């Protein structure tokens, strides 16, 4: 039976294969020429299952769709990169291939974070320290190798708000994306308020070592995740 994933431009038909952890786009028959779907067809549609998180990740994030869009922000030194590496490793270990564009930390410091968290590193997690422009990033993602992409950070990857949104909405609507942003003077996300509304999940660090959800379409907000003591 056909399965569908909700993309940012409407309904994206998918074929879900739990053995390979992939969702591959294919043509569907109930989308109109204008990209619309009737309410009755919507109610008859089976959707790809969400990410069946366990333990602390389920408590914090619930069961996001596979193509979730998360925005993370914190002041320097509060633990956002450590949190993201832990999350990326969890996704890679359980749900698919992950590419982590690391443009803030060098290789030795990133290795120290892995050593600090003390978790077995997944072979399906790849790190990229050299691609810091939209064209290079898009070329890598177009390889089709990855189910999830992390950007640390949006600013250091030279992605502006419109480029990132186009990448998520139009080019890679089935990919789960985690975008890390610099914080503004009040500790929130730097840039337009639109950026916060675009995401499914918004995470901030109100205090060092503690991630907090201030928006989540898949779970209650205000959930906390202890990154480090």
matplotlib code that plots the C-alpha trace (Angstrom):
import matplotlib.pyplot as plt

x = [0.0, 1.2, 2.5, 2.8, 5.0, 3.9, 6.4, 6.7, 5.1, 2.1, 1.9, 5.0, 4.3, 6.9, 7.7, 8.8, 11.2, 11.9, 14.7, 16.8, 15.7, 15.0, 11.9, 12.2, 10.0, 7.7, 4.7, 1.3, -2.1, -4.2, -2.4, -4.1, -2.3, -2.1, -0.6, -3.9, -5.5, -9.1, -10.1, -11.6, -8.4, -6.4, -8.5, -7.9, -4.2, -1.7, 1.3, 4.8, 5.3, 7.0, 10.4, 9.8, 12.1, 12.9, 13.8, 15.0, 14.6, 11.0, 10.4, 12.0, 10.8, 7.9, 7.6, 8.5, 7.9, 10.9, 11.2, 11.1, 12.7, 14.4, 15.9, 18.3, 19.9, 21.9, 24.6, 28.2, 29.3, 25.8, 26.1, 24.2, 27.0, 27.3, 23.5, 23.4, 26.2, 24.4, 21.2, 22.9, 24.5, 21.2, 19.5, 22.3, 22.4, 18.6, 17.0, 19.3, 22.4, 23.3, 25.5, 26.8, 28.1, 30.5, 31.8, 32.2, 34.4, 37.6, 38.2, 40.1, 37.5, 34.7, 36.6, 36.8, 33.0, 32.5, 34.9, 33.1, 29.6, 31.1, 28.7, 29.6, 29.9, 27.6, 29.2, 26.2, 27.1, 29.4, 31.1, 31.9, 34.3, 35.0, 31.6, 30.7, 28.6, 25.1, 26.3, 28.7, 26.2, 23.4, 25.7, 26.5, 22.9, 21.9, 23.9, 20.9, 23.0, 21.5, 18.2, 19.1, 21.3, 22.7, 24.1, 26.5, 25.8, 23.5, 25.7, 29.0, 27.6, 26.8, 23.2, 20.7, 17.1, 15.7, 18.3, 17.8, 14.0, 14.2, 16.5, 14.0, 10.8, 11.6, 14.8, 14.9, 11.4, 11.8, 15.0, 15.0, 17.0, 18.5, 19.6, 21.8, 21.6, 23.5, 21.6, 20.5, 21.1, 18.2, 19.2, 16.7, 17.2, 19.1, 17.3, 13.7, 10.8, 9.7, 12.6, 11.1, 7.7, 9.1, 10.4, 8.5, 10.6, 12.5, 15.0, 16.8, 19.3, 18.0, 20.8, 24.1, 23.8, 19.9, 18.0, 14.4, 11.7, 9.8, 7.9, 7.1, 4.4, 5.0, 5.1, 4.4, 6.6, 8.8, 10.4, 14.1, 17.0, 20.1, 23.1, 25.8, 25.9]
y = [0.0, 3.5, 5.6, 9.3, 11.7, 15.3, 17.5, 21.3, 21.8, 19.5, 15.7, 13.8, 10.2, 7.8, 4.1, 3.2, 0.3, -0.3, -2.8, -0.1, 2.9, 4.8, 6.7, 6.9, 9.3, 7.8, 9.1, 9.0, 8.9, 11.1, 14.5, 16.9, 18.9, 21.9, 19.8, 19.6, 16.6, 16.2, 15.9, 12.5, 11.2, 12.6, 10.5, 7.4, 7.8, 5.8, 7.8, 6.6, 5.8, 8.3, 7.8, 5.4, 7.1, 5.3, 6.4, 10.0, 10.9, 9.8, 11.8, 14.9, 14.8, 12.4, 10.6, 13.1, 12.4, 11.2, 14.6, 16.7, 20.2, 21.2, 24.5, 24.8, 27.9, 28.7, 31.1, 29.9, 27.1, 25.9, 22.5, 22.7, 21.0, 18.2, 17.8, 17.6, 15.1, 12.9, 13.3, 12.7, 9.5, 8.2, 8.8, 7.1, 4.2, 3.6, 5.3, 6.0, 7.7, 11.1, 13.8, 16.4, 19.6, 20.8, 24.3, 25.6, 22.9, 21.4, 17.6, 17.4, 19.2, 17.2, 14.0, 15.2, 15.6, 12.0, 10.9, 13.0, 11.6, 8.1, 6.5, 4.0, 5.9, 4.8, 4.0, 5.6, 9.0, 11.0, 14.3, 17.1, 19.8, 21.5, 22.3, 25.8, 27.1, 26.2, 24.9, 22.4, 21.3, 20.8, 18.7, 16.4, 16.0, 15.3, 12.1, 10.5, 8.9, 10.6, 10.5, 13.3, 16.4, 18.6, 22.1, 23.5, 26.2, 27.9, 31.0, 29.2, 27.1, 30.5, 29.5, 32.3, 31.8, 31.6, 29.2, 26.8, 27.0, 26.3, 23.3, 21.9, 22.7, 22.2, 20.2, 17.7, 17.6, 14.0, 14.6, 15.3, 18.5, 19.9, 23.6, 25.1, 28.9, 31.5, 33.0, 36.6, 38.9, 37.5, 33.8, 33.2, 32.3, 35.0, 36.2, 36.6, 35.2, 33.4, 31.0, 29.8, 29.3, 27.3, 24.5, 21.6, 21.6, 24.5, 23.9, 26.5, 26.4, 28.6, 27.4, 25.5, 21.8, 21.8, 21.7, 22.9, 22.6, 25.9, 24.5, 20.9, 19.6, 16.0, 16.4, 18.8, 21.9, 22.7, 19.3, 19.3, 17.2, 17.0, 17.2, 17.4, 18.3]
z = [0.0, -0.7, 2.1, 2.3, 4.2, 4.9, 3.1, 3.3, -0.1, 0.5, 0.6, -0.6, -1.7, -0.3, -0.2, 3.3, 3.8, 7.5, 6.7, 4.9, 6.9, 3.7, 2.3, -1.5, -3.4, -6.0, -8.0, -6.4, -8.0, -5.8, -6.1, -8.5, -11.2, -8.8, -6.0, -4.1, -2.4, -1.5, 2.1, 1.5, -0.2, 2.7, 5.1, 3.0, 2.9, 4.9, 6.1, 6.7, 10.4, 12.6, 14.3, 17.1, 19.7, 22.9, 26.4, 27.0, 23.3, 23.3, 26.5, 25.0, 21.4, 21.2, 17.8, 15.0, 11.4, 9.4, 7.6, 10.7, 10.8, 14.1, 14.9, 17.8, 19.4, 22.5, 23.7, 23.3, 25.6, 26.6, 24.9, 21.6, 19.6, 22.2, 22.2, 18.4, 18.2, 20.7, 18.7, 15.3, 16.7, 18.0, 14.6, 12.7, 15.1, 14.8, 11.8, 8.8, 7.4, 8.9, 7.5, 10.0, 8.5, 11.2, 10.4, 14.0, 15.5, 14.1, 14.0, 17.3, 19.3, 17.7, 18.6, 22.2, 22.3, 21.1, 23.9, 26.4, 25.6, 25.9, 23.4, 20.6, 17.4, 14.6, 11.3, 9.6, 10.9, 8.6, 9.4, 6.9, 8.0, 4.6, 2.9, 4.0, 1.1, -0.2, -3.5, -2.0, 0.6, -1.9, -4.1, -1.2, -0.2, -3.8, -3.7, -2.0, 0.6, 3.6, 5.6, 8.0, 7.8, 10.6, 10.1, 12.8, 12.3, 9.7, 9.9, 9.6, 6.7, 5.0, 4.6, 4.8, 5.9, 2.4, 1.1, 4.1, 3.7, 0.0, 0.6, 3.1, 1.4, -2.3, -2.8, 0.0, 1.5, 2.7, 4.7, 8.4, 9.1, 12.2, 11.8, 14.6, 14.8, 16.7, 19.6, 19.8, 22.8, 24.7, 24.1, 21.4, 17.7, 15.8, 12.7, 11.6, 13.8, 10.6, 11.1, 14.3, 12.8, 9.9, 12.2, 13.6, 16.7, 18.3, 21.0, 23.1, 26.0, 28.9, 31.1, 30.4, 29.7, 29.5, 26.2, 26.4, 23.7, 23.2, 20.2, 19.2, 16.9, 18.2, 22.0, 24.9, 25.0, 28.0, 28.0, 29.2, 28.1, 30.3, 28.0, 30.7, 34.4]

ax = plt.figure().add_subplot(projection="3d")
ax.plot(x, y, z, "-o")
ax.set_aspect("equal")
plt.show()
